Amino acid sequence: MLTENQISSLVIDTLCEQAWGQNIAVLSIYCDYQAQKDQSAVNMIGGLLRQVAPGLVGSVGEIQNAFEESRQGNGKRLRLPEMLGLFVKTICSLKRVYICLDAIDELVPQHRSELLRALRQIIQEAPNTRLFLTGRPHIRGELDRYLTKGAYTIHIVPDQGDITRYLSRKMDDDNEMDPDLMTENLRNDIMKTMLEKASEM
């Protein structure tokens, strides 16, 4: 059974192989609910900028100058509009840019809406950009609100047999370490609950 992260990794790896030597950039960010405070829109666009800039001749100096001027001017970091302007300017010389964001649903709603607005601006100002996003179904309406409707959607449904085999193997491993860890009733309850949760996805 492939997890959402594994599918994202396969897509990113495939894009990287196809992009080799083609003036194409493949940029990726894995969203994580445990890092929500750090995953603001400005930080994430900055992360994409850090990925693409080193490969482009002449862009690094310009980006460094922008950061230094910002620090000298008001002592603060670049704001989102400035970061977006730098990013768009940097990627416009490329034939194609793929931005892959995994588990976008794990961002806090405020950061997610800010990021989606920023992505909309990027694809409007840099039409060479393509997006690949993964997330749980409950944010589909939000994606439609900010990004172009009619995007391709692939629903990934967990396979009950794979989940059962995986859980059985994990519980067997735990049982080998400590045979008194769980009763048969507890094992059955865990299996039932996990299968029910998976079917709700």
CYANA upper distance limits for C-alpha pairs under 8 A (distance plus 0.5 A):
  1 MET  CA    158 PRO  CA      8.15
  1 MET  CA    159 ASP  CA      7.67
  1 MET  CA    162 ASP  CA      6.43
  1 MET  CA    163 ILE  CA      8.34
  2 LEU  CA      6 GLN  CA      6.27
  2 LEU  CA      7 ILE  CA      6.86
  3 THR  CA      7 ILE  CA      6.80
  4 GLU  CA      8 SER  CA      6.77
  4 GLU  CA    102 ASP  CA      8.35
  4 GLU  CA    103 ALA  CA      8.26
  4 GLU  CA    134 THR  CA      7.84
  5 ASN  CA      9 SER  CA      6.62
  5 ASN  CA    102 ASP  CA      7.39
  5 ASN  CA    103 ALA  CA      8.40
  6 GLN  CA     10 LEU  CA      6.66
  7 ILE  CA     11 VAL  CA      6.75
  8 SER  CA     12 ILE  CA      6.61
  8 SER  CA    100 CYS  CA      8.28
  8 SER  CA    102 ASP  CA      6.91
  8 SER  CA    134 THR  CA      7.98
  9 SER  CA     13 ASP  CA      6.45
 10 LEU  CA     14 THR  CA      6.54
 11 VAL  CA     15 LEU  CA      6.64
 12 ILE  CA     16 CYS  CA      6.58
 12 ILE  CA     26 VAL  CA      7.68
 12 ILE  CA     28 SER  CA      8.08
 12 ILE  CA    100 CYS  CA      7.73
 13 ASP  CA     17 GLU  CA      6.75
 14 THR  CA     18 GLN  CA      6.81
 15 LEU  CA     19 ALA  CA      6.44
 15 LEU  CA     26 VAL  CA      7.25
 16 CYS  CA     20 TRP  CA      6.72
 16 CYS  CA     25 ALA  CA      8.47
 16 CYS  CA     26 VAL  CA      6.67
 18 GLN  CA     22 GLN  CA      8.48
 19 ALA  CA     23 ASN  CA      7.72
 19 ALA  CA     24 ILE  CA      5.80
 19 ALA  CA     25 ALA  CA      7.48
 19 ALA  CA     26 VAL  CA      8.02
 20 TRP  CA     24 ILE  CA      7.97
 22 GLN  CA     95 LYS  CA      8.22
 23 ASN  CA     94 LEU  CA      6.17
 23 ASN  CA     95 LYS  CA      6.17
 23 ASN  CA     96 ARG  CA      7.70
 24 ILE  CA     94 LEU  CA      6.52
 24 ILE  CA     95 LYS  CA      6.19
 24 ILE  CA     96 ARG  CA      5.36
 24 ILE  CA     97 VAL  CA      6.25
 24 ILE  CA     98 TYR  CA      8.36
 25 ALA  CA     52 VAL  CA      7.22
 25 ALA  CA     94 LEU  CA      7.89
 25 ALA  CA     96 ARG  CA      7.03
 25 ALA  CA     97 VAL  CA      5.32
 25 ALA  CA     98 TYR  CA      6.70
 26 VAL  CA     97 VAL  CA      6.52
 26 VAL  CA     98 TYR  CA      5.29
 26 VAL  CA     99 ILE  CA      6.74
 26 VAL  CA    100 CYS  CA      8.06
 27 LEU  CA     48 LEU  CA      6.67
 27 LEU  CA     51 GLN  CA      7.01
 27 LEU  CA     52 VAL  CA      7.64
 27 LEU  CA     97 VAL  CA      8.05
 27 LEU  CA     98 TYR  CA      6.54
 27 LEU  CA     99 ILE  CA      5.41
 27 LEU  CA    100 CYS  CA      6.57
 28 SER  CA     48 LEU  CA      7.65
 28 SER  CA     99 ILE  CA      6.29
 28 SER  CA    100 CYS  CA      5.04
 28 SER  CA    101 LEU  CA      6.25
 28 SER  CA    102 ASP  CA      8.28
 29 ILE  CA     44 MET  CA      8.06
 29 ILE  CA     47 GLY  CA      8.34
 29 ILE  CA     48 LEU  CA      8.16
 29 ILE  CA    100 CYS  CA      6.93
 29 ILE  CA    101 LEU  CA      5.53
 29 ILE  CA    102 ASP  CA      6.87
 30 TYR  CA    101 LEU  CA      6.46
 30 TYR  CA    102 ASP  CA      5.28
 30 TYR  CA    103 ALA  CA      7.13
 30 TYR  CA    104 ILE  CA      8.48
 31 CYS  CA     35 ALA  CA      8.28
 31 CYS  CA     39 GLN  CA      7.90
 31 CYS  CA    101 LEU  CA      7.57
 31 CYS  CA    102 ASP  CA      6.38
 31 CYS  CA    103 ALA  CA      5.96
 31 CYS  CA    104 ILE  CA      6.35
 31 CYS  CA    106 GLU  CA      6.62
 31 CYS  CA    107 LEU  CA      7.07
 32 ASP  CA     36 GLN  CA      7.07
 32 ASP  CA    103 ALA  CA      7.83
 32 ASP  CA    106 GLU  CA      6.29
 32 ASP  CA    107 LEU  CA      7.54
 33 TYR  CA    106 GLU  CA      5.40
 33 TYR  CA    107 LEU  CA      6.63
 33 TYR  CA    108 VAL  CA      8.26
 35 ALA  CA     39 GLN  CA      6.76
 36 GLN  CA     40 SER  CA      7.94
 36 GLN  CA    106 GLU  CA      8.23
 36 GLN  CA    107 LEU  CA      6.42
 36 GLN  CA    108 VAL  CA      6.89
 38 ASP  CA     43 ASN  CA      7.49
 39 GLN  CA     43 ASN  CA      6.52
 39 GLN  CA     44 MET  CA      6.56
 39 GLN  CA    107 LEU  CA      7.61
 39 GLN  CA    111 HIS  CA      7.80
 40 SER  CA     44 MET  CA      6.68
 40 SER  CA    111 HIS  CA      5.69
 40 SER  CA    112 ARG  CA      8.45
 40 SER  CA    115 LEU  CA      8.09
 41 ALA  CA     45 ILE  CA      6.61
 41 ALA  CA     80 LEU  CA      7.66
 41 ALA  CA    111 HIS  CA      6.26
 41 ALA  CA    112 ARG  CA      7.86
 41 ALA  CA    114 GLU  CA      6.34
 41 ALA  CA    115 LEU  CA      5.17
 41 ALA  CA    118 ALA  CA      7.98
 42 VAL  CA     46 GLY  CA      6.49
 42 VAL  CA     79 ARG  CA      7.17
 42 VAL  CA     80 LEU  CA      5.35
 42 VAL  CA     83 MET  CA      7.26
 42 VAL  CA    115 LEU  CA      8.46
 43 ASN  CA     47 GLY  CA      6.58
 44 MET  CA     48 LEU  CA      6.84
 44 MET  CA    115 LEU  CA      8.41
 45 ILE  CA     49 LEU  CA      6.67
 45 ILE  CA     80 LEU  CA      8.50
 45 ILE  CA     83 MET  CA      7.34
 45 ILE  CA     84 LEU  CA      7.39
 45 ILE  CA     87 PHE  CA      7.88
 46 GLY  CA     50 ARG  CA      6.68
 46 GLY  CA     83 MET  CA      7.06
 46 GLY  CA     87 PHE  CA      8.42
 47 GLY  CA     51 GLN  CA      6.92
 48 LEU  CA     52 VAL  CA      6.94
 48 LEU  CA     87 PHE  CA      8.37
 49 LEU  CA     53 ALA  CA      6.35
 49 LEU  CA     86 LEU  CA      8.47
 49 LEU  CA     87 PHE  CA      6.16
 49 LEU  CA     90 THR  CA      8.40
 50 ARG  CA     54 PRO  CA      7.67
 52 VAL  CA     56 LEU  CA      7.63
 52 VAL  CA     90 THR  CA      8.40
 52 VAL  CA     91 ILE  CA      8.13
 53 ALA  CA     59 SER  CA      6.43
 53 ALA  CA     60 VAL  CA      6.27
 53 ALA  CA     90 THR  CA      7.46
 54 PRO  CA     59 SER  CA      8.09
 54 PRO  CA     60 VAL  CA      6.77
 56 LEU  CA     60 VAL  CA      7.97
 56 LEU  CA     90 THR  CA      8.43
 58 GLY  CA     62 GLU  CA      7.49
 59 SER  CA     63 ILE  CA      6.68
 59 SER  CA     90 THR  CA      6.97
 60 VAL  CA     64 GLN  CA      6.62
 61 GLY  CA     65 ASN  CA      6.64
 62 GLU  CA     66 ALA  CA      6.79
 63 ILE  CA     67 PHE  CA      6.86
 63 ILE  CA     86 LEU  CA      7.56
 64 GLN  CA     68 GLU  CA      6.66
 65 ASN  CA     69 GLU  CA      6.50
 66 ALA  CA     70 SER  CA      6.68
 67 PHE  CA     71 ARG  CA      6.86
 67 PHE  CA     77 ARG  CA      7.63
 67 PHE  CA     78 LEU  CA      7.12
 68 GLU  CA     72 GLN  CA      6.67
 69 GLU  CA     73 GLY  CA      6.34
 70 SER  CA     74 ASN  CA      6.87
 70 SER  CA     75 GLY  CA      7.11
 70 SER  CA     76 LYS  CA      6.83
 70 SER  CA     77 ARG  CA      6.70
 70 SER  CA     78 LEU  CA      6.59
 71 ARG  CA     75 GLY  CA      4.61
 71 ARG  CA     76 LYS  CA      5.86
 71 ARG  CA     77 ARG  CA      6.78
 78 LEU  CA     82 GLU  CA      6.52
 78 LEU  CA     83 MET  CA      6.63
 79 ARG  CA     83 MET  CA      6.65
 80 LEU  CA     84 LEU  CA      6.46
 81 PRO  CA     85 GLY  CA      6.66
 82 GLU  CA     86 LEU  CA      6.80
 83 MET  CA     87 PHE  CA      6.65
 84 LEU  CA     88 VAL  CA      6.57
 84 LEU  CA    118 ALA  CA      7.70
 84 LEU  CA    122 ILE  CA      7.93
 85 GLY  CA     89 LYS  CA      6.60
 86 LEU  CA     90 THR  CA      6.55
 87 PHE  CA     91 ILE  CA      6.80
 88 VAL  CA     92 CYS  CA      6.59
 88 VAL  CA    122 ILE  CA      6.79
 88 VAL  CA    125 GLU  CA      7.42
 88 VAL  CA    126 ALA  CA      6.75
 89 LYS  CA     93 SER  CA      8.40
 91 ILE  CA     97 VAL  CA      7.61
 91 ILE  CA    126 ALA  CA      7.92
 92 CYS  CA    126 ALA  CA      6.48
 92 CYS  CA    128 ASN  CA      7.89
 94 LEU  CA    128 ASN  CA      8.02
 95 LYS  CA    128 ASN  CA      6.95
 96 ARG  CA    128 ASN  CA      5.37
 96 ARG  CA    129 THR  CA      6.41
 96 ARG  CA    130 ARG  CA      8.10
 97 VAL  CA    128 ASN  CA      6.60
 97 VAL  CA    129 THR  CA      5.14
 97 VAL  CA    130 ARG  CA      6.66
 98 TYR  CA    129 THR  CA      6.38
 98 TYR  CA    130 ARG  CA      5.39
 98 TYR  CA    131 LEU  CA      6.37
 98 TYR  CA    132 PHE  CA      7.82
 99 ILE  CA    129 THR  CA      7.82
 99 ILE  CA    130 ARG  CA      6.78
 99 ILE  CA    131 LEU  CA      5.47
 99 ILE  CA    132 PHE  CA      6.69
100 CYS  CA    131 LEU  CA      6.50
100 CYS  CA    132 PHE  CA      5.15
100 CYS  CA    133 LEU  CA      6.35
101 LEU  CA    131 LEU  CA      8.40
101 LEU  CA    132 PHE  CA      6.83
101 LEU  CA    133 LEU  CA      5.39
101 LEU  CA    134 THR  CA      6.99
102 ASP  CA    133 LEU  CA      6.36
102 ASP  CA    134 THR  CA      5.42
102 ASP  CA    135 GLY  CA      7.37
103 ALA  CA    133 LEU  CA      7.92
103 ALA  CA    134 THR  CA      5.63
103 ALA  CA    135 GLY  CA      5.04
103 ALA  CA    136 ARG  CA      7.94
104 ILE  CA    112 ARG  CA      7.69
104 ILE  CA    133 LEU  CA      7.38
104 ILE  CA    134 THR  CA      6.72
104 ILE  CA    135 GLY  CA      5.82
105 ASP  CA    112 ARG  CA      8.13
105 ASP  CA    134 THR  CA      8.49
105 ASP  CA    135 GLY  CA      5.61
105 ASP  CA    136 ARG  CA      6.75
105 ASP  CA    139 ILE  CA      6.99
106 GLU  CA    135 GLY  CA      8.39
107 LEU  CA    111 HIS  CA      6.74
107 LEU  CA    112 ARG  CA      5.97
108 VAL  CA    112 ARG  CA      6.51
109 PRO  CA    113 SER  CA      6.58
110 GLN  CA    114 GLU  CA      6.78
111 HIS  CA    115 LEU  CA      6.52
112 ARG  CA    116 LEU  CA      6.57
113 SER  CA    117 ARG  CA      6.69
113 SER  CA    142 GLU  CA      8.36
113 SER  CA    146 TYR  CA      8.38
114 GLU  CA    118 ALA  CA      6.74
115 LEU  CA    119 LEU  CA      6.62
116 LEU  CA    120 ARG  CA      6.66
116 LEU  CA    143 LEU  CA      7.85
116 LEU  CA    146 TYR  CA      6.47
116 LEU  CA    147 LEU  CA      7.66
117 ARG  CA    121 GLN  CA      6.84
117 ARG  CA    146 TYR  CA      6.56
117 ARG  CA    147 LEU  CA      8.41
118 ALA  CA    122 ILE  CA      6.74
119 LEU  CA    123 ILE  CA      6.79
119 LEU  CA    147 LEU  CA      8.35
120 ARG  CA    124 GLN  CA      6.70
120 ARG  CA    146 TYR  CA      7.07
120 ARG  CA    147 LEU  CA      6.25
121 GLN  CA    125 GLU  CA      6.56
122 ILE  CA    126 ALA  CA      6.08
122 ILE  CA    127 PRO  CA      8.32
122 ILE  CA    129 THR  CA      7.93
123 ILE  CA    127 PRO  CA      5.67
123 ILE  CA    128 ASN  CA      7.92
123 ILE  CA    129 THR  CA      6.08
123 ILE  CA    130 ARG  CA      7.79
135 GLY  CA    139 ILE  CA      7.70
136 ARG  CA    140 ARG  CA      8.36
136 ARG  CA    201 MET  CA      7.98
137 PRO  CA    201 MET  CA      8.25
139 ILE  CA    143 LEU  CA      6.85
140 ARG  CA    144 ASP  CA      6.73
141 GLY  CA    145 ARG  CA      6.68
142 GLU  CA    146 TYR  CA      6.98
143 LEU  CA    147 LEU  CA      6.13
144 ASP  CA    148 THR  CA      6.85
144 ASP  CA    149 LYS  CA      5.72
145 ARG  CA    149 LYS  CA      8.31
157 VAL  CA    201 MET  CA      7.94
158 PRO  CA    162 ASP  CA      8.37
158 PRO  CA    163 ILE  CA      7.97
158 PRO  CA    198 ALA  CA      7.02
158 PRO  CA    199 SER  CA      7.88
158 PRO  CA    201 MET  CA      8.44
159 ASP  CA    163 ILE  CA      6.86
160 GLN  CA    164 THR  CA      6.61
160 GLN  CA    195 LEU  CA      7.27
160 GLN  CA    198 ALA  CA      8.39
161 GLY  CA    165 ARG  CA      6.72
162 ASP  CA    166 TYR  CA      6.58
163 ILE  CA    167 LEU  CA      6.56
163 ILE  CA    195 LEU  CA      7.77
164 THR  CA    168 SER  CA      6.53
164 THR  CA    191 MET  CA      7.63
164 THR  CA    195 LEU  CA      8.13
165 ARG  CA    169 ARG  CA      6.64
166 TYR  CA    170 LYS  CA      6.76
167 LEU  CA    171 MET  CA      6.55
167 LEU  CA    191 MET  CA      7.55
168 SER  CA    172 ASP  CA      6.47
169 ARG  CA    173 ASP  CA      6.70
170 LYS  CA    174 ASP  CA      6.81
171 MET  CA    175 ASN  CA      6.49
171 MET  CA    187 ARG  CA      8.11
172 ASP  CA    176 GLU  CA      6.72
173 ASP  CA    177 MET  CA      7.14
174 ASP  CA    178 ASP  CA      6.81
174 ASP  CA    179 PRO  CA      8.27
174 ASP  CA    181 LEU  CA      7.98
175 ASN  CA    179 PRO  CA      5.11
175 ASN  CA    180 ASP  CA      7.77
175 ASN  CA    181 LEU  CA      6.83
175 ASN  CA    182 MET  CA      7.90
182 MET  CA    186 LEU  CA      6.47
182 MET  CA    187 ARG  CA      7.07
183 THR  CA    187 ARG  CA      6.78
184 GLU  CA    188 ASN  CA      6.69
185 ASN  CA    189 ASP  CA      6.65
186 LEU  CA    190 ILE  CA      6.64
187 ARG  CA    191 MET  CA      6.75
188 ASN  CA    192 LYS  CA      6.56
189 ASP  CA    193 THR  CA      6.53
190 ILE  CA    194 MET  CA      6.56
191 MET  CA    195 LEU  CA      6.65
192 LYS  CA    196 GLU  CA      6.69
193 THR  CA    197 LYS  CA      6.69
194 MET  CA    198 ALA  CA      6.61
195 LEU  CA    199 SER  CA      6.71
196 GLU  CA    200 GLU  CA      7.07
197 LYS  CA    201 MET  CA      7.42
